[in-house]
Amino acid sequence: MRVERLYRYPVKGLSAESLEEVELAEGETFPHDRRFALAQGDSPFDEAEPRFLPKQNFACMMRNGKVVLVRAAYDPRAGTLALAAEGHPPLSAPTATAEGKAAIGDWLVRFLGDEARHGTNPDGSPRPPRFTEAPGHAFTDQARKGVSLINLATLDAFEKTIGRRLDPLRFRANIYFSGLPAWAEHDWVGGELLLGGARLSVFKRTVRCPATQVDLRTGERDCDVPRLLREHFGHADLGVHATVLEGGRVAVGDALEPA
């Protein structure tokens, strides 16, 4: 088995960034993966006391399919995020300043339009959506920090069953790999993997949600992936999640094998 592709998603719900290599740290996600999010105005997320919240509290593919049309690029060295979408002026702004965060948040709210939800602060004042981060927190879909893996043979088997091709990035995994029979990765749950210079512990299968219904080219829902998985395979799972037990360098082309 070998690593074919590596991705991070700096802003929850927005576009992927392809990586040639990554340095994993014990107990963490990919560096800068899901580091930022647009918290909806009615979300209880508190930057001072960050905790896991379900994805619908943020702009996300499950609720806001159009977010896939935003092209986002994060530069961790410069600390800037660039955003672009058809019909909207491009923006590049720092993520570490209040002004920069406000500019990014305003851009995303204008893009979302009616899908941007507003709330109310405890003092009764309006609370708009806000672009946010919290040191050490990741806006992942799992309460436990980790990485996600997709077996490309499983995706291929699913595609052949439903009779159509799907962009692998619908599934928003960090690691796409080859060399394993379809669905065999489900047997890894509870076991460990050696991945490049890192060691992982697989803790669950990935249950697919309506986010995977969205066509990344159009932002429209065109394929009910969860329903088709249940209809043909008796479950809605595709991929696995793992925690990093021992950190290390992982690169495209690296080996992957059970420990």
N, C-alpha and C positions, 0 to 999 in steps of 0.2 A: 504494500500500500504506500501511496505517496501523496503529498500535499500538492494540489493542482492550483489552488487560488486562496488568497488571504484577503480579508476585507475588514475594515472598521467603518462605523457609522457615527461620526462625531456628534451629529444632532439627531436626536430621536425622531424617527419618521422620515428624515431626509435622505439624500442620496449616499451611496456607498463610496468609499475610497479604497482603491486597490493597493495592496502592499506587496513588496517583494520579500520582506522579512519583518519580523517583529520580535521584541524582547518581552517575554512573559514574566510576570512576577507572581509569587505565591499568593493565592487567595484573591487575585485581581482579574479584571477583564483585560482585553487588548488595551494598550495605552490609548487614551482619548476616545475609546468606544462608548457611545451614548453618554458622553460627558455633558452635553447641553440638551435642553429641551425648551419648547414653548409650553409653559404651564397655562392652561386655560384659566380664565378669571374666576371660575367657580371651583378650581382645584384647591384642596387644603394643603398643598405642598408648602413646607416651611424650610427655607434655606438654613435657618439657624438650627433646626432639628430635623435634618433630612431623613426620610424613611421611604421604604418601598411603597408605591401606590400603583394601582392598576393603570394600564396604558391609556384608558379613556380620559384620564385627568390631564392629558397632554395632547398636543397635535400629533396625530399618528395615522398610519395607513388604515387601521381598523375602522376609525371614525371619519377620517379626512383623506379619502383616496387621492385627491388632487395634490397632496404634498409631494408625491413622487415626481411631479413636474418641476420642482425646484432643484436646480443644480447648486449644490453646496460644496465648498472646498475650505477646509480648515488648515491653517498654517501654524503648527504649534510653536515654531521658533519665533515667528513674529507675533503670535497671539492674535491673529486676525481670522475672521470668517468672511468669505465671499459668497454672495447669493445672486442667482440669476434665474429668470423665468420669462417666457415669452409674454410680451405685453406689460412688463414691469421693468423699471430702470434697475440696472445692476447695483449692488451695494457691496462695499468692503468696509468692515468696521472692526475695531478691537473688541475682544470679548472680556477683557479684564477691567474695563471702566464702566461706570454707570451710564455714561453717555453712549458708549458703544453698544451695550446691552439694550438700551432703550431704542436705538436706531434699528438694531436687528429685530427686536420685538415688533416695532411699528411696521417694518417691511413685511414681516410674516403675517401680521394681523391684516394688513391691506390685501395681501395675497389670498388669505383664507376667506375674506369677506364675511358672509353670514355664518360661516362655520367657526369663526372666532367667538368664543363664548365669554361673556362678561359676568362678573360676580359683584359681591358687595363686601366691603371691609367691615370689621366689628363696629366702627364708628358710623356706619351708614354710608360712607363715601363709595363711589363706584370703584370696582377693582377690575382693570382690564387684563387680558392675557399678558404674560411677561416672559421674556427670554431669560433663562436662568441656568445656574450651575451651583453646586455645593461641593467644596473640597472633599475628596475621598468618596463621593457618591457617584453612582452610575445609574442612569435611567433605563435600566434593563427591564425585560418582561418577567424576570425571575427575581425573587427576593434574595436568592443566593448569587453572589458574584461568580462569573465564570465565562466560558466561551462556548460557542455553538458550532456543531459540525454537521455537514451534509455529505452523505455518501452519493456520489454522482451516479452510481449504478442503480440506486434506489429511485432517484429522480427519473432516470431513463426508463425504468420499469413502470413507474407511474404514468409517464407520458405515453408510453406504448399502450397502456391499458385504456387511457381516456382518448387516445387518438389525436393528440396535439402536443406541440412543443411549448415549453414554458421557460421564461427567463429565470435562470437559477437564483437571481437576486430578489425574486419575489419572496424567497424564504429567508433572506437577510441573515445568513449564517456568517460566522467569522472564518471558518475553515471548510473548504470543499476538497474532497479527496477521492481518489480512485483506487481500484485494486481489490475491492471487497465485494462479494456477492450482494445483490439487492436484499435489503431489509436485515442483513446479518448484524448491523450495528446495534439493533435493538437488544441483542444478547449481551452487549457490553455493560448495560446498566448494572451498577454495583461493582464493576471491575475498574482496572486502571489501564492507562495507555501511555506508551512512550511516543512522544511527538517531538521530532528534532531533538533539541537539548532539554525539553521539558517533560514533566510527568503529570498526567491528568487523572482525575477520578470522575467517571461517568455517573451522574446521579439521577438522570431522568430522560425519558423520551420527550421530544418536542411536540406538544399538541398544537396543531395548526388552527389559526383563528381567521376571521374574515379579512385580515390584512392581505392574505395570499390570494384573494379574489381579484386584486387590482392589477391591471395591465400597466406596466411601468412606462410605456410609451404614451398612453392616453390619459391615465388617471381614472379610467372607467373600470367598473367591476364586470369582468367578462368570463370568469371561470370560477365556479364554486368549489375550490380545492377541498375544504373540510368535508363538504357533503360527498364529493366524489371519493375521497379516501374512505369514508365510512361505508359508502355503497359498495365499493369494490374490495376493500381489505378489512372491513369490520372495526376500524379505528380511524382516528383523525391525526395520527402521528407520522411525522416525517423529519428525521434528524434526531440528534441527541444533544444534551447539555452536559458540560463537565466543569469541574473546578480545577484550578491549577494547584497541584500538590507541591511541585518543585518547579521553580522558574527556570527559564533558559531561552536561548535563541531558537526561533522557528522560521524557516524560509520555504518559499515555493520550491518543490522538488525534494524536500526532506521526507524521510521515512516515517511511517506511522504504524505501530504494532502494539498488540496487547502486552501488558507488562507481565 
